[in-house]
Amino acid sequence: AALGEQGKYDASVAAAIINGKFGLHIPYYRFQDVFSASGWTPSRSTIDYQTDLAAEAIEELPKLMIRRLIAGRYVGMDDTNVTLVMPREIPEVNQECSRTRRLIEKMQEAKRKGEKSLAAKMWAYSGGEDAPYDVFDFRVSRHRDGPAEFLEKYSGHVMADCYSGNLSVVLAPGSSMTRMACWSHARRHVFEAKDVDLSISAMPLALMSQLYDIERR
């Protein structure tokens, strides 16, 4: 369906902008040149407006993906460092959303210190065949509250590394989750050990290769 008042913009326009900005990291002012070459000369605010329209249109989709992922048999999870660039103006606090409230509080604290950016985290959750989705959860810290909130109602199997923030959630008292260990992490150390003693590492590496072969087939 077209987006905006009276269906002024086709959804493909918003899709192109979102893919360009977040997938290819193209700034809005360069998008103006791209669209101008096709005969359309939008302002930067108009281009930004397309992103807002798309966010409103698909607001329920990520919620559905999360519900299905939490109802699935297993979840793979990991986190990565990201940098949050401070905006010129900090928005008002949404008291109904604890995540937004923490974000605003962190930005206000950084502004008082004169900092131009914040060290943040992006958690990624990946489902299996029964929930084939990749869900990204942005947080302003690496504390356990991220996975603790996301996996609060989950009772399946969880694949994660040995970071304490993950393990403290999956293996917490009263947790109904089952932790799965990662063969890739285990294999890395065995592979590195071959430089010390090839004869000892050869057999475990061969067995792991057989497991990978089963997966491939």
Disulfide bonds with the S-S distance in Angstrom:
none
